[in-house]
Amino acid sequence: MNGQDTSKKGKYALIASLVSSLLLVIIFAALSLIVNSSRIIPLYSQVDIIAGMVFVFVLSMIVSASVWPAIIEKKMH
């Protein structure tokens, strides 16, 4: 394996991690807004939702950074 292949795999893994994390953040935000809109008194404040979005992004980046490289490695071989 040469340096070019490793660089491409790392780049693809980073992009996949970012995209999957952003999708999870969007799903989290949508669900929390749906819950809030269905109630007379909102369950979550805007700060709660934003903090949750940051938390979901960080956790999903940690998990996806360990999952995506293995998946990409299998696909590229």
Secondary structure as the mmCIF struct_conf table of DSSP 4:
data_model
#
loop_
_struct_conf.conf_type_id
_struct_conf.id
_struct_conf.beg_label_comp_id
_struct_conf.beg_label_asym_id
_struct_conf.beg_label_seq_id
_struct_conf.end_label_comp_id
_struct_conf.end_label_asym_id
_struct_conf.end_label_seq_id
HELX_RH_AL_P HELX_RH_AL_P1 GLY A 3 SER A 37
TURN_TY1_P TURN_TY1_P1 SER A 38 SER A 38
BEND BEND1 ARG A 39 ILE A 41
BEND BEND2 LEU A 43 TYR A 44
HELX_RH_AL_P HELX_RH_AL_P2 GLN A 46 MET A 76
#
